[in-house]
Amino acid sequence: MASRVFKLISEEAHRQKYGLEMIPSENYVSKDVLKALGSILTNKYSEGFPGRRYYGGNEIIDKIENYACDLAKKLFRVPVALVQPYSGSPANLAITMAVCEPGDVVMGLALSSGGHLTHGANLNFSSIFYKAVNYTVGDDWKINFGELETLAKIHKPKLIWVGTTAYPFKLDYKKFRKIADMVGASLVADISHITGLIIGGVHESPVPDVDIIMTTTHKTLRGPRGAIILVTERGLKRDSEIKSKIERAIIPGIQGGPHNHQTAAIAVSLEEALKPSFKKYAIQVAKNAAVLAKELGTVSETHLILFSLTKYGYGMGYQAQYALEEAGITVNKNTIPGEPASPFYPSGIRLGTPALTSRGMKEEDMVKIADWIKRVLEEIRGLDLPRKQEKRKDFLKEIKIKLHKNKNLKRIRKEVENFAGKFPVPGIND
Ligand code: DSN
């Protein structure tokens, strides 16, 4: 009898085809990426690096890993690429271990301002084992470089992160470099969210200005889950040992055997990203996000929109995420800068266009989608989060029942399903 898992996978495939996937860190991989990911390469142990393994039988694995590294170096135009990190968080840990000693100061954008956990958030390794200092965004939701410079001069960080997870504007790497140089810090770019936009030329590349770069491979790059660490010429000049320091941090520092099936799938996605069609894709992602943002009354210079729901009521993020999911539109609740409600029940949603664009959707489709989103949000007006914490659990239970029965949401879901079902899904329909 076939595993129950396959039935569940086909249910998930149905959800992915008939819904609108708008979580900006998600995407659809191609059939070829899936094929490599599901290959027999998962059977092999190969601790170490090409030509320097702790196990025999790695002749082919070495070729695959070298090929993936070469493609990454070519795509990003850097001298060093490492493709073994299991994903973004371990990659950022490896970089931090290579650059810093425990207790050193690391600086990154605050989580509440659109930063990442590994850039110095509470409870994360980056603030447990290192002294984390966070810079923030200003009232305009843009990075406050005045504050960043002041904090850098006071705390003298060893490492400054430039990278975001919920930030709809372009980044000015030169400004970061200037501040890093004032205090002698290494500058590391975490481009996970925008890597596809950089490859497509929509965003400036950080390569000339930073020492090290980390990108996950499963977001706008459209590869399998994983991560790549790149060292720039500048980074090598700063520390000629940096490659081996990062390698040592990966293994024996934090990881064991590399996931060779994942490495192979990364190589396939890099081949795809080197094709001219990827550039077109990246340009369309940004065009779609700009139109979607405009229709929602906001702006985006990236692939994502951070949408404040304060005009709909107090602490509306959870309700919006749930109502949109009922309507077949998947987004995630998110804090907004200066969050007026709570990190668990925040005041915004984060949504983006990478996955929709992979299905071939264009600007006119974004107008329709924005209209559905606005119609859904009308259904949560009045469902404000109770100010008293002890009332929230029951309230959320009640509104879920209410929204699940909501006839307008059911109607929108039908329209969304009819619409989404017409667009092929890479990996499912290719
Ligand atoms: N979880 C990722 C995101 O959704 O942005 C960041 O690691």
Residues whose N, C-alpha, C, O or C-beta is under 5 A from the ligand:
A	BS01	DSN	S25 T165
